[in-house]
Amino acid sequence: VKALGIYSLATQINGIMLQLPTLANTLIITLFITLEKEGQTDRIQRFFKDLLPSIILLAGLACVVTAFCFTFLIPFVFNVEFVESVPPLWILLGSIVLMLPRSMGYAAMASAKSTTFMLLIATLVGAVTNVLFNIILIPPFGLVGCAWATAVSVLAGTATCSLLLKRKFKIVLSWTYLAMVPAFSAAVSFTQTRDPFWSFLICVGITGLIGYFKRDSIKAAFDLLKNLWIRQIKDADDPDVEPSVVRAAAKQ
């Protein structure tokens, strides 16, 4: 019972962090439907090539900053006993970046293309992986093993979804998985060392290196985001032009 209460604190904080990607998925579905109906599939490919990995890279840094802050907030706000929830929290927050491609890209693409069976397959793969790794990791590692089982299952589900979409619709994987490395490395580091400062520096350092080598792609991501934003503003300001979402719905 004590272990369950400690682990639930980590899952609750993780759940709060997952709210934004969940809400963003709804908007991205609308975006993909609009671009698909208007024949702008090149922008969808640019989303997967540049924007999605850039979002993952920045989100990973945000997750590690959150984990770093809660390392000190948890014993201050809660009882000292809840310090045991900190290692699982680092792992669960690190696993958010493993889920982001699916929650902010692949799921929206599958829904826009009416191929949601791919999400079902990915979910089943993740569920089976979770049960299997829980059996393997919980007995020797306890709460940390449970958190890592969750992380592995999330990665398995995301990888399954990306492979199915790449095979069916030729989506660009680009450096999406590379963008996961900083937050994942920080989670591994904290699991091994229990040192938040060193784990945070590892994440910042790897993020900086990846950002430097992928700076052209990151710039292209911001350009795409700016163009989409300007387009929506123009549609909203022009009374003679229907919003793009309405146009897409009308074409359906």
C-alpha positions in Angstrom: 0.0 0.0 0.0 2.8 2.4 0.9 4.6 1.7 -2.5 1.3 2.3 -4.3 0.9 5.7 -2.7 4.4 6.7 -3.5 4.2 5.6 -7.1 0.8 7.3 -7.6 2.4 10.7 -6.8 4.8 10.2 -9.7 2.0 9.1 -12.0 -0.2 12.1 -11.0 2.5 14.6 -11.8 3.3 12.7 -15.0 -0.4 12.8 -15.9 -0.6 16.6 -15.5 2.3 17.0 -17.9 0.5 14.8 -20.5 -2.5 17.1 -20.6 -1.0 19.5 -23.1 0.0 16.9 -25.7 -3.5 15.3 -25.4 -5.1 18.7 -26.1 -2.6 19.4 -28.9 -3.6 16.2 -30.7 -7.1 17.5 -31.3 -5.7 20.6 -33.0 -3.2 18.6 -35.1 -5.9 16.3 -36.4 -7.8 19.3 -37.7 -4.6 20.7 -39.2 -3.9 17.4 -41.0 -7.5 17.1 -42.3 -7.3 20.7 -43.6 -3.9 20.2 -45.3 -4.9 16.9 -46.8 -8.1 18.2 -48.3 -6.3 21.2 -49.8 -3.6 19.0 -51.3 -0.8 20.4 -49.2 0.7 17.1 -48.3 4.2 18.6 -48.5 3.4 20.6 -45.3 2.4 17.4 -43.6 5.8 15.9 -44.5 7.5 19.0 -43.3 5.7 18.7 -40.0 7.1 15.2 -39.5 10.5 16.1 -40.9 11.2 19.3 -38.9 8.5 20.4 -36.6 7.7 17.2 -34.7 11.3 16.4 -33.7 11.9 20.0 -32.7 8.9 19.9 -30.4 10.2 16.6 -28.9 13.6 18.1 -28.3 12.2 21.1 -26.5 9.6 19.1 -24.6 12.3 16.7 -23.4 14.2 19.6 -21.9 11.0 20.9 -20.3 10.3 17.5 -18.8 13.8 17.2 -17.3 13.5 20.7 -15.8 10.2 19.6 -14.3 11.8 16.5 -12.9 14.7 18.5 -11.5 12.4 21.0 -9.7 10.2 18.2 -8.2 13.3 16.5 -6.9 13.4 19.3 -4.3 9.7 20.1 -4.1 8.5 16.6 -3.2 10.3 16.3 0.1 9.5 19.9 0.9 5.7 19.8 0.1 5.1 16.2 1.0 6.4 13.9 3.6 10.1 12.7 3.4 8.8 9.2 2.7 7.7 10.4 -0.7 11.3 11.0 -1.8 11.1 7.4 -3.1 8.8 8.7 -5.8 11.5 10.9 -7.3 13.4 8.2 -9.3 10.1 6.8 -10.9 9.1 10.4 -11.7 12.4 11.1 -13.6 11.7 7.9 -15.7 8.0 8.7 -16.3 8.7 12.3 -17.3 11.5 11.0 -19.6 9.1 8.6 -21.1 6.8 11.5 -22.2 9.2 12.2 -25.1 8.8 8.6 -26.1 5.0 9.1 -26.3 5.0 12.5 -28.0 5.5 11.3 -31.6 2.3 9.2 -31.2 0.3 11.7 -29.2 1.3 14.8 -31.3 1.7 13.4 -34.8 1.1 9.7 -35.5 -2.3 9.4 -33.8 -3.5 12.6 -35.6 -2.2 11.2 -38.9 -3.9 7.9 -38.4 -7.2 9.6 -37.5 -7.0 12.0 -40.4 -6.4 9.1 -42.8 -9.2 7.0 -41.2 -6.7 4.2 -40.3 -7.2 4.2 -36.5 -6.6 0.4 -36.5 -2.9 1.3 -36.5 -3.4 2.9 -33.1 -5.1 -0.2 -31.8 -2.2 -2.4 -32.9 0.3 0.0 -31.3 -1.7 0.0 -28.1 -1.8 -3.8 -28.0 1.9 -4.0 -28.6 2.5 -1.5 -25.8 0.2 -3.3 -23.4 1.8 -6.7 -23.9 5.2 -5.2 -23.6 4.2 -3.5 -20.4 2.9 -6.7 -18.8 6.0 -8.6 -19.9 8.5 -6.0 -18.6 6.6 -5.6 -15.3 7.0 -9.3 -14.7 10.8 -9.0 -15.5 11.7 -5.7 -13.8 9.4 -5.2 -10.7 10.8 -8.1 -8.6 14.4 -7.0 -8.7 14.0 -3.2 -9.0 10.6 -2.4 -7.4 9.1 1.0 -8.3 12.0 2.0 -10.6 11.5 -1.3 -12.5 7.7 -0.5 -12.9 8.6 2.9 -14.3 11.1 1.5 -16.7 8.5 -1.1 -17.8 6.2 1.8 -18.6 8.9 3.6 -20.6 9.7 0.5 -22.6 6.1 -0.2 -23.4 5.6 3.4 -24.5 8.6 3.2 -26.8 7.3 -0.1 -28.3 3.9 1.4 -29.0 5.4 4.5 -30.6 7.8 2.5 -32.7 5.0 0.2 -33.9 2.8 3.2 -34.9 5.7 4.9 -36.7 6.6 1.8 -38.7 3.0 1.2 -39.8 2.5 4.8 -40.9 5.8 4.9 -42.7 4.9 1.7 -44.6 1.4 2.9 -45.4 1.8 6.7 -46.0 5.6 7.1 -46.4 5.8 9.6 -43.5 9.3 11.0 -42.8 10.8 9.8 -39.5 13.6 12.3 -39.8 15.5 12.8 -36.4 12.4 12.2 -34.3 14.1 9.3 -32.3 17.3 11.3 -31.9 15.3 14.1 -30.3 14.3 11.6 -27.6 17.9 11.0 -26.5 18.5 13.9 -24.1 15.5 13.3 -21.8 16.0 9.5 -22.0 19.7 9.9 -21.1 18.8 12.1 -18.1 16.4 9.4 -16.8 19.0 6.7 -17.2 21.6 8.9 -15.5 19.3 9.7 -12.5 18.4 6.0 -12.2 22.1 5.2 -11.9 23.4 8.1 -9.9 20.4 9.7 -8.1 22.2 13.0 -8.9 19.7 15.6 -10.3 22.4 18.2 -11.2 24.5 15.8 -13.2 21.4 14.3 -14.9 20.2 17.8 -15.7 23.5 18.8 -17.2 23.6 15.7 -19.3 20.2 16.6 -20.8 21.2 20.2 -21.4 24.5 19.2 -23.0 23.0 16.6 -25.4 20.1 18.9 -26.2 22.6 21.7 -27.1 24.7 19.3 -29.4 21.6 18.0 -31.2 20.2 21.5 -31.5 23.5 22.7 -33.0 23.7 19.9 -35.6 20.0 20.1 -36.4 19.8 23.9 -36.4 18.7 24.1 -40.0 15.8 21.7 -39.3 14.8 23.6 -36.2 14.8 26.9 -38.2 12.6 25.3 -40.8 10.3 24.1 -38.0 9.8 27.7 -36.8 9.3 28.9 -40.3 6.6 26.3 -40.9 4.9 27.2 -37.6 5.0 30.9 -38.5 3.5 30.3 -41.9 0.7 28.2 -40.5 0.0 30.9 -37.8 0.0 33.7 -40.4 -2.4 31.8 -42.6 -4.9 31.3 -39.8 -4.7 35.0 -38.9 -5.4 36.0 -42.5 -8.3 33.6 -42.8 -9.8 35.0 -39.6 -9.3 38.6 -40.6 -10.8 38.3 -44.1 -14.6 38.1 -43.9 -14.8 36.9 -47.5 -12.6 33.9 -46.8 -13.9 30.9 -45.0 -11.5 29.6 -42.3 -9.5 26.7 -43.5 -11.2 24.3 -41.1 -14.6 25.2 -42.5 -13.3 24.8 -46.1 -12.0 21.3 -45.2 -15.3 20.3 -43.6 -17.3 21.6 -46.6 -15.1 19.5 -49.0 -15.9 16.4 -46.9 
